[in-house]
Amino acid sequence: MRTSTEETNGFTALSAQLTGFDDACMRATGLVEVYRTVAVEQLGTDLFERLLGEQGRPTGELNDDLLGAARAVTFLWYTGSWPGPPPFVVSPASYAHGLAWKAAGLVAPATAPAGQGSWAERPTEWEVR
């Protein structure tokens, strides 16, 4: 049986593999332990441990249960939500730190103040190519 620290480190490494973001990015969210807890609760200890044991293996080689678990963990990191059933948002912080926003180079809507007088500034123009 793994210790909590080993399990957290393994979960962080697995998450980095699944999302394409590095270990430092995972830890910078402050959500590693929260997401590990959610994954254990939602997947069950057995499936979670099996998924950790497959770290480093290409996802295309995973059986259906493990592939579904890997997808759920990836979804969790990108959206801050567990896909269910039933689906749920883990917390306001998980929404704000979803990797989808980082991947798009954006800040999650309604999570950061625009600043004093920002309403007077011209909006950023987006170039469509």
N, C-alpha and C positions, 0 to 999 in steps of 0.2 A: 504494500500500500504506500502511496506517495505521501509526503508531508505536504502541508498546506503551501509552503513556499515553493516546493518542487512543482506542485500542481499549478500554482499561479504562474510560475515561470514557463511551464509547459503550455499553459493556456495562452500566454502572451506570444510565445513563439508560433503556436498553431494559428493564432489570430493574424499574426503578421504574414504567415504563409497564405492564408485564405484571402486576405484583403489586399495584399500587395503593398501595404504600408509597413514601415519598419517598427522594431520593438520600441524605440524611443517615442515614436508617434503614438503607439498604443498606450504607453504609460503616461504620456503627456495629457491624455484626456482625463486622467484621474478615475477612470471607470473600469479598469481591469478587474479589480476584485468584485465590483458590483456585477459586471457581466459574467464573470466566472460563476458567481452565486446563482444568477438567473439561469445560466446554461445548465448547471447541475440540477436545479429545481425542475426545470422544464424537460430536460432530456432524461433525467434519472442518472444515478451514480454510475450504473453499469455502462450505459451507452456513452456517457461523458468520458469515462475512463478508456473505453475502447477507441473513441475518437482521438483522445490524446495519444494513445498508442500508435495511431496511424500517421502521426506527424511526419512530414517529409515525403510521404507517399503521394503520388499524383492523384487528384480527386477523381479522375476518370477510372481509377482502379478500385474505388470504394464500392461496397455493396449498397443497396438501396437505403438501409437504415442509417449507415454512416454518411452517405451522401446527403441525405435529408438533414442530418444533424449539422454537417458542415455548412450547408446552405443556410440553415437557421442562424448559426453563429455569425456567418458573413452578413446576413440581413440585419442582425442585431447591431453589429459594428457600423454599418453604413447608415442605418436609419434611427438607431436608438430604440427600436421596437422589436418585440418578439413576434414572429409571424403567426403564432397560435397553433392550434385553436385553444382558447380565443386569443386573437392578436391583442397586444397592449403596448403602450409606450412605457418604457421603464421609468423615466423621470424627466422633468424639464431639462436637466443637465444632459441627459442622454440624447435628447432631441437636438440641443444646441451643439453638441460635440459629435454628431453623426458624421461619419467619414464622407458621406455623399456631398456635404457642404464643402469640405476640404478639397475633395477631388474636383469640384467645380470651381474652386477658388472663390467661394462665397462665404458669407456669414449667414447663419440660419435666420430667417425673417423673425423679427420681433424679439431677438435675443441680445442685441447690443444697441445702446442708445446712439443716435446719429450725431449728437453733439449740439451745443448751443448755436442757434441760428442756422442750422443745416438746411432748414426749409428755404432759406434765401439763396442757396447755392444751386447752380444749374446741375441737373442730374447728369450722371456719367452717360455718355453716348456709347452705345454698343455698335460695333461694326459687324454687319452680317456679311459673311463671305459665301 
